[in-house]
Amino acid sequence: MSPQLCLIRLTSRMSLLALLAALSVVTWSAPAQARTPGGIIGVGYYGQHGPPPWVEAACRFTAVYEPCHCEPPAHSPFDKTLGCSNTSQDWADRDAKNSCTQLCTTPADNPPGNGGTVGRPGGATKGDVLFRGGGTVRRRQTGGYVGFVPYSEAPLGYGLDVAWVASALVEATTVPWVFLEDLGPAIEWDDSKGTAAFVQAYSSELGAPQPIGTCRHVLQVACPLRDVKLGDRLQVCSGESEEDARLIAQTSCAPLRYEALSRSWSPWALYGAHSEQLHRAPSATVVAVGPRQFVGYLPSSLQVVGLHDDWVKLAEALLERTDGTTVWLAGPAEFYAPTGE
């Protein structure tokens, strides 16, 4: 059964200067909730270059967090982060450090074939499959496995059993899925409860891979992943039930593509509203592809949102659509500057 995918189309336009003063509420066909207008929360940059001047000019309060270095498997095209707030110095101080940990959640580019295998060590997932904020398990060269948690400046820890490390990541992140990277073709997964599930991307030309662990319910579905070099199909394995495997197959293609694409975006800023939920993963991404040319990406859709000429209105629309608190900004920072700067 092919996944049923929801296509989302947005059209919008708004000036950056209008955002920095006040933003109108985006209206959708469905009733929309009024939300606090957003703004630049944090920016990553190299100290010798400094943050974009137009960002500093738009911030009433600023704070700098340094050094900002991401632990593998994340990477950082910056060594400092700037916290920005028009509310208080306290928020600027908090978001300076928070921006570092948020921006460090994006994995570095990996060779083709990596990042296409995801595991769920626990029981059935309720609702659609989403991988935002999920941890990563990698094999250590000296033996055993290491787990990486987003929003942390150090690995979670080490273990000899991959399932145990994966379960520890789920407990730490509250995301039921973990990425399984660099583990080789055969992963020894001890599923004592018989409820684990796996999603494996593969190319139909090479054939379906060997299922991970003991897999009682297996399903293969088409999934257009060639543009992210993960293949064109998914193999879904569930120890829970045939229905569980079917639901995973229906809703895992889009978020897997989104996560794979994000490896090349290198987000440099966070846009949104200040929130006490500092560890909530950004809900979407705006990517600049040219001057006054921006596209949006949603984890729940295979379709690109855009092309838009105003990134502010696009970011607000993505937040409204996803009920999120922040979105990532990626692509050259100069494309985001107000016209004439």
SVG drawing of the C-alpha trace seen along z (x, -y; Angstrom):
<svg xmlns="http://www.w3.org/2000/svg" viewBox="-12 -50 51 63">
<polyline fill="none" stroke="black" stroke-width="0.4" points="0.0,0.0 1.4,-3.4 1.6,-6.1 -1.2,-8.7 0.6,-12.0 -1.0,-15.4 0.0,-18.1 0.3,-21.6 0.3,-24.8 0.9,-28.2 1.1,-31.6 2.2,-34.7 4.2,-37.9 5.3,-40.3 8.2,-42.6 10.9,-42.0 10.6,-45.5 6.9,-44.9 7.8,-41.7 10.2,-43.5 7.5,-45.8 4.4,-43.6 3.1,-40.6 -0.5,-40.0 -2.1,-36.6 -2.0,-34.2 -5.5,-33.0 -6.1,-29.4 -9.2,-27.7 -9.5,-25.9 -9.9,-28.0 -6.5,-29.4 -5.4,-30.0 -4.1,-33.5 -0.4,-33.3 2.4,-35.6 4.2,-37.1 7.7,-35.7 11.1,-37.1 14.8,-36.1 15.6,-34.3 19.2,-33.2 21.9,-33.3 25.1,-31.2 28.2,-32.8 32.0,-32.8 33.4,-35.3 35.8,-36.9 32.9,-37.7 30.3,-38.7 26.6,-38.2 24.6,-39.7 24.5,-43.5 20.8,-43.6 20.0,-41.0 21.8,-43.0 20.0,-46.1 16.7,-44.4 17.4,-43.2 16.8,-45.4 18.6,-43.0 21.5,-40.7 23.8,-38.2 26.7,-36.1 27.4,-32.5 30.9,-31.1 32.4,-28.9 29.6,-27.0 31.0,-23.7 28.8,-20.8 29.7,-17.2 29.5,-14.5 27.4,-13.5 26.3,-17.2 28.4,-19.9 28.6,-23.6 29.4,-26.2 29.8,-28.7 31.7,-29.2 29.4,-31.7 25.7,-32.2 23.8,-35.5 20.7,-35.5 18.2,-38.1 15.1,-39.5 12.9,-42.6 11.4,-41.6 14.2,-41.4 17.9,-40.8 17.0,-37.6 15.5,-36.1 18.5,-37.1 20.8,-35.5 18.8,-32.3 18.4,-32.1 22.1,-32.7 23.0,-29.3 19.7,-27.7 20.4,-28.6 23.8,-26.8 22.2,-23.6 19.3,-23.9 21.5,-24.5 23.7,-21.6 20.9,-19.2 21.4,-19.1 23.6,-16.2 26.6,-16.7 26.5,-15.5 27.0,-11.8 28.0,-9.5 25.1,-8.0 23.4,-5.2 23.6,-6.6 20.7,-8.1 18.2,-5.8 17.6,-3.4 15.4,-4.2 14.5,-2.0 11.7,-2.1 12.8,-0.1 9.4,-0.4 5.8,0.5 3.4,-0.9 3.6,-4.5 0.4,-6.5 -0.4,-8.8 1.8,-9.8 5.5,-8.9 7.8,-11.9 11.5,-11.8 12.0,-15.4 14.3,-15.5 15.2,-11.8 18.6,-10.6 21.2,-8.8 23.0,-5.5 26.4,-4.8 28.8,-1.9 32.1,-2.6 35.3,-1.6 36.5,-0.1 33.3,1.9 29.9,1.2 27.6,-1.7 27.3,-5.3 24.1,-7.4 23.8,-11.1 20.9,-13.2 19.9,-16.5 20.2,-19.6 23.2,-18.1 26.9,-19.1 28.1,-15.6 27.2,-12.0 24.6,-10.3 26.8,-7.4 28.1,-4.0 26.8,-0.5 27.4,3.0 23.8,3.6 22.3,1.4 18.8,1.9 19.7,0.7 21.4,-2.4 18.4,-3.1 16.0,-2.8 18.1,-5.2 17.9,-7.7 14.1,-7.4 13.8,-8.0 16.0,-11.0 14.3,-12.6 10.8,-11.3 10.9,-10.7 10.1,-7.0 12.4,-6.7 16.2,-6.7 18.5,-6.9 20.8,-3.9 23.9,-5.0 27.2,-3.3 26.1,0.0 26.8,2.1 24.4,4.5 23.7,6.7 22.5,5.3 22.1,7.7 18.9,6.3 17.6,8.2 13.9,7.4 12.9,9.1 9.4,7.6 8.7,8.4 7.4,4.8 10.4,3.1 9.9,1.6 12.3,0.5 12.2,-1.6 14.9,-0.9 15.3,-3.0 16.7,-1.0 17.0,-1.1 14.7,1.3 17.5,2.0 19.5,3.5 16.6,5.4 15.2,5.3 17.8,5.4 17.8,8.1 15.3,7.1 16.8,6.0 16.4,8.5 13.4,10.8 10.7,9.3 7.3,10.9 5.5,8.3 7.3,6.9 6.0,4.5 7.7,2.8 6.3,-0.4 7.3,-2.9 8.9,-6.1 10.6,-8.8 13.9,-9.2 16.3,-9.2 16.8,-13.0 18.4,-12.4 20.3,-9.3 18.5,-6.9 16.8,-4.9 13.2,-4.7 11.5,-2.3 11.0,-1.6 11.0,1.7 9.0,1.5 9.4,4.1 7.1,4.4 7.2,6.9 3.9,5.4 1.3,6.2 0.6,6.0 -1.6,2.9 1.4,1.2 3.6,1.9 1.0,0.5 0.6,-2.8 4.3,-3.3 4.6,-2.7 1.9,-5.3 3.5,-8.1 7.3,-7.6 8.3,-8.5 7.9,-12.2 9.7,-12.7 12.5,-10.4 13.0,-12.5 12.8,-15.7 15.5,-14.5 17.8,-13.4 17.4,-16.7 18.2,-18.6 21.8,-17.2 22.7,-19.6 20.8,-22.7 23.2,-23.9 20.7,-26.1 22.3,-29.2 19.3,-30.9 16.2,-30.2 13.0,-32.2 9.9,-32.0 8.5,-33.1 10.3,-32.7 9.1,-29.6 9.8,-27.8 10.0,-24.6 13.6,-25.3 14.2,-21.7 11.3,-21.4 12.5,-20.7 11.9,-23.4 8.8,-22.3 9.8,-23.3 12.6,-24.8 12.9,-27.9 15.6,-27.6 16.9,-30.6 17.6,-29.5 18.2,-33.0 17.6,-36.7 13.9,-37.0 13.4,-33.3 12.5,-31.1 11.0,-27.6 9.6,-25.8 9.9,-22.2 7.5,-20.4 8.3,-17.0 4.8,-15.8 4.9,-16.5 6.9,-15.5 6.0,-18.7 8.2,-21.8 6.2,-24.9 7.0,-27.9 8.5,-29.6 8.0,-32.7 9.5,-36.2 9.1,-37.0 10.7,-34.6 9.0,-36.2 5.5,-35.5 6.6,-32.0 8.1,-31.3 4.9,-32.5 2.8,-30.4 4.9,-27.3 4.6,-28.0 0.8,-28.3 0.5,-25.2 2.6,-23.0 1.5,-24.7 5.3,-25.0 7.3,-27.5 10.3,-27.8 11.6,-27.1 15.1,-26.8 16.5,-29.3 18.9,-28.0 20.7,-29.2 22.9,-32.3 22.2,-34.8 22.6,-37.7 19.4,-36.6 17.4,-37.2 18.6,-40.9 16.0,-43.6 16.1,-45.0 18.9,-47.5 21.1,-46.3"/>
</svg>
